[in-house]
Amino acid sequence: MDKKQNKVFIATSLDGYIADEQNGIDWLTSIPNPDQDDMGYLTFMTGIDALVMGRNTFETVMSFDIEWPYDKPVFVLSNSLNSIPEIYKDKAFLLKGDLKNILNYIHSRGHYQLYIDGGKVIQSFLNDDLIHQMIITTIPVLLGKGIPLFSNTSQQLHFKCIDTKIYLDYIVQSYFVRI
């Protein structure tokens, strides 16, 4: 296996949206989870060196009323942000430019197993055929409109489903690898 891997771990609605029309994600917790099952998230995170996310995802995480949730470097891709808020300076790093140059920079810092997060960033990585694995958790709700996980790609991309799990009797999680 290539030591450089770009991985996705994300939830979607049944109709493929990662957020509703107002960028809301409350529907993600619409299924009761009394035991707070993380559905494999912590295990996934143990295999990650760093995160790569877009501005919208970064701003969403900053808006949560919680302590910073990551113990690994977060690289924020944005052409509109000029700086990272001071409170996150040692935790998040702003990058701009071509994805391949960005990846070369991140790899030069010793980060090879990357968690790719955020709709536009995932779409950009897919468009450049830079996603190796995807774990997609499907919440059984139809949003009708919103921010889609997938958009047009410049080519067909083929993946193989190597595992599927059902959580809480409602939620389906599928693990795909690029073939």
C-alpha positions in Angstrom: 0.0 0.0 0.0 1.2 3.5 -0.9 2.1 5.3 2.3 0.4 8.4 0.9 -3.3 8.0 1.3 -6.1 10.5 1.1 -9.2 9.3 3.0 -12.7 10.5 3.4 -14.9 9.9 6.4 -18.2 11.7 6.0 -22.0 11.4 6.5 -24.6 12.1 3.9 -28.4 12.2 3.7 -30.1 9.4 1.8 -30.2 11.7 -1.2 -26.5 12.5 -1.0 -26.3 15.9 0.8 -23.7 16.7 3.5 -25.7 19.8 4.7 -29.1 21.2 4.2 -29.9 24.4 2.2 -28.9 26.6 5.1 -25.6 24.7 5.7 -27.3 23.0 8.7 -26.2 19.6 9.9 -28.7 19.0 12.8 -30.2 16.1 10.8 -27.0 14.2 11.4 -28.1 13.5 14.9 -31.8 12.8 14.1 -31.3 9.1 15.0 -31.1 8.5 18.8 -27.6 7.4 19.8 -27.9 6.8 23.6 -24.6 5.1 23.9 -22.8 7.8 21.8 -21.5 5.2 19.3 -18.8 7.0 17.2 -19.4 4.6 14.3 -15.7 4.0 13.8 -14.6 7.6 13.8 -12.0 7.2 16.6 -10.5 4.1 14.9 -10.4 6.0 11.6 -8.6 8.9 13.3 -5.9 6.7 14.7 -4.8 6.0 11.1 -4.6 9.7 10.2 -1.6 12.0 10.3 -3.4 15.3 9.5 -6.6 16.7 8.2 -7.2 18.7 5.0 -10.4 20.7 5.0 -12.0 23.7 3.3 -12.9 27.1 4.8 -16.6 26.2 5.2 -15.8 23.1 7.2 -13.2 24.9 9.3 -15.7 27.7 10.1 -18.3 25.1 11.0 -16.0 23.3 13.4 -15.0 26.7 14.9 -18.7 27.4 15.5 -19.3 24.3 17.6 -19.4 25.1 21.3 -16.6 22.7 22.1 -12.9 22.6 22.6 -10.8 22.1 19.4 -11.6 18.5 18.5 -8.4 17.5 16.7 -5.0 16.5 18.1 -3.5 16.4 14.6 -2.6 19.3 12.3 -5.4 20.7 10.3 -4.6 22.2 6.9 -7.3 24.6 5.7 -7.6 25.2 2.0 -9.0 28.6 1.2 -8.5 31.3 -1.4 -10.6 33.7 0.5 -9.2 33.4 4.1 -6.2 35.6 4.8 -5.3 34.1 8.2 -6.2 31.6 10.8 -7.7 33.0 14.1 -5.0 33.4 16.7 -6.5 30.8 19.0 -5.9 28.1 16.3 -2.5 29.2 15.1 -0.6 26.2 16.4 -3.5 23.8 15.4 -4.6 24.9 11.9 -2.6 26.1 8.9 -3.8 28.0 5.9 -2.8 26.8 2.5 -3.6 28.1 -1.0 -2.8 26.8 -4.5 -2.8 23.7 -6.6 -3.7 20.5 -4.9 -0.6 18.6 -6.0 1.6 21.4 -4.6 -0.4 21.5 -1.4 0.0 17.7 -1.0 3.7 18.0 -1.7 4.0 20.6 1.1 2.0 18.5 3.5 4.0 15.3 2.7 7.2 17.3 3.2 6.1 17.9 6.7 5.8 14.1 7.3 2.0 13.8 7.0 1.0 11.0 4.6 -2.3 9.6 5.8 -4.7 12.5 5.2 -8.3 12.9 6.2 -9.9 14.9 3.5 -13.0 16.8 4.7 -15.5 19.3 3.3 -17.7 19.1 0.3 -15.8 21.3 -2.1 -12.4 19.9 -1.0 -13.6 16.3 -1.4 -15.0 17.2 -4.8 -11.7 18.8 -5.9 -9.7 15.8 -4.7 -12.0 13.5 -6.6 -11.8 15.6 -9.7 -8.0 15.2 -9.6 -8.4 11.5 -8.8 -6.7 12.0 -5.4 -9.0 10.0 -3.1 -7.9 6.5 -2.2 -10.6 5.5 0.4 -14.0 6.7 1.4 -16.1 5.8 4.4 -19.6 7.2 3.8 -22.2 7.0 6.5 -25.7 7.4 5.2 -28.3 8.9 7.5 -31.8 7.8 6.4 -33.3 11.2 5.8 -34.2 12.9 2.5 -33.2 16.6 2.6 -34.4 17.3 -0.9 -31.9 20.2 -1.3 -28.6 21.2 0.2 -24.9 20.8 -0.3 -24.1 17.6 -2.3 -21.2 15.4 -1.5 -20.6 14.7 -5.1 -20.6 16.9 -8.2 -19.5 16.5 -11.8 -16.1 14.9 -12.2 -13.9 15.1 -15.2 -13.7 11.3 -15.5 -15.4 8.1 -14.1 -13.8 7.0 -10.9 -14.3 3.4 -9.8 -14.4 2.2 -6.2 -14.8 -1.2 -4.6 -17.0 -1.6 -1.5 -15.0 -3.7 1.0 -17.2 -3.4 4.0 -20.7 -2.2 5.1 -22.0 -1.9 8.6 -25.4 -1.0 10.1 -25.4 1.2 13.2 -28.4 1.9 15.5 -30.7 -0.1 13.2 -30.9 2.8 10.8 -27.6 4.1 9.7 -25.6 2.4 6.9 -21.8 2.9 6.7 -19.9 1.7 3.6 -16.2 1.6 3.1 -14.9 2.1 -0.4 -11.4 1.8 -1.9 -10.2 3.2 -5.2 -9.6 0.5 -7.9 
